[in-house]
Amino acid sequence: MITKENSIMEVVQKYPDTARVFMEFGMGCLGCAIAQFETIEQGAMAHGMDIGRLMEALNKVAVAS
């Protein structure tokens, strides 16, 4: 299960299909250096995303992987 405390890149590396989810939610900076260390919660807050909806979408993709 993915949690909001996981780093963005940790999740994308473990579940590559989640990159699409991040992009759909407006987080197009997956290649930036900050994404390596930033948690999902920090990224969501910085981009004004609904963390609950994002986590639900990420976990749905992770389970299907």
C-alpha positions in Angstrom: 0.0 0.0 0.0 1.2 3.5 -0.9 1.1 6.1 1.8 1.4 9.8 1.7 4.7 9.5 3.5 6.3 7.6 0.6 8.6 9.6 -1.7 7.3 10.3 -5.2 10.2 8.6 -6.9 10.1 5.6 -4.6 6.5 5.0 -5.7 7.1 5.6 -9.4 10.1 3.2 -9.3 8.2 0.5 -7.6 5.0 1.0 -9.5 5.9 2.6 -12.9 2.2 3.0 -13.9 1.7 5.5 -11.2 3.6 8.1 -13.2 0.5 8.4 -15.3 -1.6 9.1 -12.2 0.8 11.8 -11.0 0.7 13.4 -14.5 -3.1 13.3 -14.6 -3.3 15.1 -11.3 -1.0 17.9 -12.6 2.3 16.8 -11.1 4.4 16.9 -14.3 7.7 17.4 -12.5 8.5 13.7 -11.9 12.0 14.3 -13.4 12.9 17.2 -11.2 15.4 16.7 -8.4 12.9 17.6 -5.6 10.7 14.6 -6.6 13.5 12.3 -5.5 13.1 13.4 -1.9 9.6 14.9 -1.7 6.8 12.9 -0.2 3.5 12.5 -2.0 1.9 14.7 0.7 4.5 17.5 0.2 4.1 17.3 -3.6 0.3 17.3 -3.4 0.3 20.3 -1.0 2.7 22.2 -3.3 0.5 21.6 -6.3 -2.8 22.1 -4.5 -4.0 18.6 -5.1 -6.7 16.7 -3.3 -4.5 14.2 -1.3 -7.3 11.8 -0.7 -8.2 11.4 -4.4 -4.6 11.2 -5.3 -3.9 8.4 -2.8 -7.0 6.5 -3.9 -5.9 6.7 -7.6 -2.3 5.7 -6.8 -3.3 2.7 -4.7 -5.8 1.6 -7.3 -3.0 1.5 -9.9 -0.5 -0.2 -7.5 -3.0 -3.0 -6.7 -3.6 -3.6 -10.4 0.2 -3.8 -11.1 
